[in-house]
Amino acid sequence: MSSGQQVRAQSAAITPSGEPSDHERAPVDRVRALFDGHRLSPGQRRIAQYLIDHLTDAAFLSITDLAERVGVSQPSVTRFASSLGYSGYPALREVLQPLALSAVAGTPEGREESKHNELQAAVDAEIENLENVRRLVANTTQVLEIGRELARSVPLTVLGLRISVSLAEYFAYAARRIHPDVRLVTRGGSVAYDALLQSRSAGGTWVLAFAMPRHAKETLSALRTARSAGLRIALVTDTTLGPLVDEADVALTAGTGSRLVFDSYAAPGVLAAAILQAMADADPERTQARLEEYEQAADKHGFFL
């Protein structure tokens, strides 16, 4: 008889779907989309991140004020707009302003909703993070492709350092039930260096890396080691810009809850589970066989109540 986990693996199989329409995407996500596919310099990434983080204000700033707030020169702002395909910053601003107004209209203040206490506000922020993940997976093509690639990589290396260890451990623990060789790396420096080189030498082709804020320099070092060794990188992180994303072949973003003393990771956790489902879908027969084998061993040894 199939276990509950086997049944869920079958019933939750991901069905390919199309791209979400523009009106289904949050204003900030639409701003991020303006920067996708463009190689930006460090200074340009700072401008882009400022526009994302302060959309409702930044979209109405003059080029002088924007440059001053970001800490770059006015020509840098002009070159930034040109690199995105606009004639100059005024043309880019014309695109940003309707998105900023839409963002204002969608806020609790814009809807004149009642005030929440701090804990409710933290939950509301996580709900918004989950909504963003929902929009991210509206088109299932990307997550299905990543699942197939990770399933084919034997061994598969899962990397998570410092605060990202818990996400990497969760993913590796679950992935081992459906994948023959999962290698977990939770220490940086020479330990990560050796593990990544050994994984590549053993035939591995991919690394799945988790990088939540604050982003550790040793994570960037590990990603560069992986790339130099010939491994491809799938990155789960909270931002669409920055040196970590530049090193990745594929980057999937999921925001962290940052309204409390310690961050919370509901959205990255759901995204990780979606990638696991995509891996299971990549080879259903192997998935079912391995889950059945695991359940039989667990029952034989009395692992569970």
C-alpha positions in Angstrom: 0.0 0.0 0.0 1.3 3.4 -0.8 2.3 5.6 2.1 0.8 9.1 2.6 4.0 10.6 1.3 3.8 8.5 -1.9 0.2 9.5 -2.4 1.0 13.2 -2.0 4.0 12.9 -4.4 1.6 11.6 -7.0 -1.3 13.9 -6.4 0.8 17.0 -6.2 2.6 16.5 -9.5 3.2 19.9 -11.1 1.2 20.6 -14.2 3.0 22.9 -16.7 1.4 26.3 -17.0 1.9 29.6 -18.8 3.3 33.0 -17.9 1.3 35.1 -15.4 -0.2 38.2 -17.0 1.1 41.6 -16.0 -1.9 42.5 -13.9 -1.3 39.3 -11.8 2.2 40.4 -10.8 2.9 42.7 -7.9 4.3 46.2 -8.8 7.7 45.5 -7.2 7.9 42.2 -9.1 7.3 44.1 -12.3 10.0 46.5 -11.4 12.4 43.6 -10.8 11.4 42.2 -14.2 12.8 45.4 -15.8 16.2 44.5 -14.6 16.1 40.8 -15.4 18.5 39.7 -18.1 20.7 42.8 -17.9 24.3 42.6 -16.7 24.6 45.5 -14.2 27.7 47.0 -12.7 27.9 47.2 -8.9 26.9 50.8 -9.0 24.0 50.0 -11.3 22.9 47.2 -9.0 22.7 49.7 -6.1 20.5 51.9 -8.2 18.2 49.0 -9.1 18.0 47.8 -5.5 17.1 51.3 -4.3 14.3 51.5 -6.9 13.0 48.1 -5.7 13.2 48.9 -2.0 11.8 52.5 -2.3 9.6 52.3 -5.3 6.8 54.5 -4.1 9.2 57.4 -3.4 12.0 56.8 -5.8 9.8 56.8 -8.9 9.1 60.5 -8.4 12.7 61.7 -7.6 14.7 63.8 -10.0 17.9 62.4 -11.4 19.8 64.6 -9.0 17.9 63.4 -5.9 18.1 59.8 -6.9 21.9 59.9 -7.5 22.4 61.6 -4.1 20.3 59.1 -2.2 22.0 56.1 -3.8 25.4 57.6 -3.6 26.3 57.6 -7.3 26.9 60.3 -9.9 24.1 61.6 -12.2 25.9 60.2 -15.3 25.7 56.8 -13.5 22.0 57.0 -13.3 21.8 58.0 -17.0 24.0 55.0 -18.0 21.9 52.8 -15.8 18.7 53.8 -17.7 20.5 53.4 -21.0 21.7 49.9 -20.1 18.0 48.9 -19.7 17.2 50.2 -23.1 15.7 53.6 -22.3 16.7 56.9 -23.8 17.5 58.3 -20.4 16.3 58.4 -16.8 13.1 60.4 -17.5 11.9 57.6 -19.9 12.6 55.0 -17.2 10.8 57.2 -14.6 7.7 57.3 -16.8 7.6 53.5 -16.6 8.2 53.4 -12.9 5.6 56.0 -11.8 2.4 54.0 -12.7 3.9 51.0 -10.9 4.6 53.1 -7.8 1.0 54.4 -7.8 -0.3 50.9 -8.2 1.9 49.8 -5.2 0.5 52.6 -3.1 -3.1 51.7 -4.0 -2.4 48.1 -3.0 -1.0 48.9 0.5 -3.2 48.5 3.6 -2.9 52.3 4.0 -4.2 52.8 0.4 -7.1 50.5 1.1 -7.8 52.2 4.4 -7.6 48.9 6.3 -7.6 48.7 10.0 -4.2 48.9 11.8 -2.6 45.6 13.0 -0.4 44.9 15.9 3.3 44.1 15.3 2.8 40.3 15.2 -0.1 40.6 12.8 2.0 42.9 10.6 4.8 40.3 10.6 2.3 37.6 9.5 0.9 39.9 6.8 4.4 40.5 5.5 5.0 36.7 5.3 1.7 36.3 3.5 2.9 38.9 0.9 6.2 36.9 0.6 4.1 33.8 -0.1 2.0 35.6 -2.6 5.3 36.6 -4.4 6.3 32.9 -4.5 2.9 32.0 -5.8 3.4 34.5 -8.6 6.9 33.1 -9.2 5.5 29.6 -9.8 2.5 30.7 -11.8 4.6 29.6 -14.8 5.8 26.1 -13.8 8.2 25.7 -16.7 11.3 27.1 -14.8 10.8 25.1 -11.6 10.1 21.9 -13.6 13.3 22.4 -15.6 15.3 23.0 -12.4 13.8 19.9 -10.8 14.8 17.8 -13.8 18.4 19.1 -13.8 18.8 18.5 -10.1 17.4 15.1 -10.3 19.9 14.2 -13.0 22.9 15.4 -11.0 24.5 12.5 -9.2 25.7 13.4 -6.8 23.6 16.5 -6.0 25.2 19.0 -3.7 23.1 21.2 -1.4 24.8 24.2 0.1 23.7 26.4 2.9 26.0 28.4 5.3 25.3 30.2 8.5 21.6 31.3 8.8 20.8 29.3 5.6 21.9 25.9 7.2 18.3 25.1 8.3 16.9 25.4 4.8 19.7 23.4 3.3 19.3 20.6 5.9 15.6 20.4 5.3 16.0 20.2 1.6 18.8 17.6 1.8 16.9 15.5 4.3 13.9 15.3 2.0 15.8 15.0 -1.2 17.7 11.9 0.1 14.4 10.0 0.0 14.0 10.5 -3.8 17.6 11.0 -5.0 20.4 8.4 -4.7 23.3 10.7 -3.7 22.7 14.0 -1.9 25.7 15.8 -0.3 25.1 18.5 2.2 27.6 21.3 2.7 27.0 23.5 5.7 30.6 24.7 6.4 32.5 27.2 4.4 36.2 27.6 3.7 38.3 24.6 2.9 35.5 22.2 3.9 33.2 23.6 1.2 36.1 23.8 -1.3 36.9 20.1 -0.8 33.3 19.0 -0.9 32.5 20.8 -4.1 35.5 19.5 -5.9 34.8 16.0 -4.8 31.2 16.3 -6.0 32.3 17.4 -9.4 34.9 14.6 -9.6 32.2 12.1 -8.7 30.1 13.2 -11.7 27.9 15.9 -10.1 26.7 18.7 -12.4 24.6 20.9 -10.1 24.7 22.7 -6.8 21.5 23.9 -5.1 22.5 26.8 -2.8 20.4 28.6 -0.2 21.5 32.2 0.7 19.4 34.2 3.1 20.4 37.5 4.6 22.7 38.6 5.9 24.6 37.1 3.0 27.9 35.6 4.0 31.1 36.3 2.1 32.0 32.6 2.4 28.8 31.7 0.5 30.0 33.8 -2.5 33.4 32.2 -2.2 31.8 28.7 -2.3 29.7 29.6 -5.3 32.8 30.8 -7.2 34.5 27.6 -6.3 31.6 25.6 -7.6 31.6 27.5 -10.9 35.4 27.2 -11.3 35.0 23.4 -10.8 32.5 23.2 -13.6 29.4 22.8 -11.5 26.2 24.7 -12.4 24.4 26.7 -9.7 20.7 26.9 -8.8 20.3 29.6 -6.1 17.4 30.2 -3.7 17.8 33.7 -2.3 15.8 36.8 -1.2 17.1 39.3 -3.8 17.2 39.4 -7.6 20.4 41.5 -7.7 23.9 41.2 -6.4 27.1 39.2 -6.7 25.5 36.0 -5.5 22.9 36.1 -8.2 25.6 37.0 -10.8 27.4 33.7 -10.0 24.2 31.6 -10.4 22.9 29.9 -13.5 19.4 30.0 -12.2 18.1 32.2 -9.3 14.8 31.8 -7.6 13.7 34.5 -5.1 11.7 34.2 -2.0 11.5 37.0 0.6 12.3 36.5 4.2 10.1 37.9 7.0 12.1 40.6 8.7 9.7 42.4 10.9 10.6 40.5 14.1 13.9 40.2 16.0 14.8 37.1 13.9 13.9 36.5 10.3 11.4 33.9 9.3 11.5 31.7 6.3 8.0 30.6 5.3 8.4 31.6 1.6 11.9 30.0 1.0 10.6 26.9 2.7 7.6 26.6 0.4 9.8 27.3 -2.6 12.2 24.5 -1.4 9.2 22.2 -1.2 8.2 23.1 -4.7 11.7 22.3 -6.1 11.5 18.9 -4.3 8.2 18.2 -5.9 9.7 19.1 -9.3 12.5 16.6 -8.6 10.0 14.0 -7.7 8.1 14.7 -11.0 11.3 14.3 -13.0 11.4 10.6 -12.4 8.2 9.3 -10.9 9.1 5.6 -11.0 12.4 6.2 -9.2 10.6 8.5 -6.7 7.9 5.9 -5.9 10.5 3.1 -5.6 12.7 5.0 -3.2 9.8 6.2 -1.1 8.5 2.7 -0.8 11.9 1.4 0.1 12.3 4.1 2.7 8.8 3.4 4.2 9.6 -0.3 4.4 12.9 0.3 6.2 11.3 2.8 8.6 8.5 0.3 9.5 11.0 -2.5 9.9 13.2 -0.6 12.3 10.3 1.2 14.1 11.5 4.7 13.4 8.0 6.2 13.9 5.2 5.9 16.3 
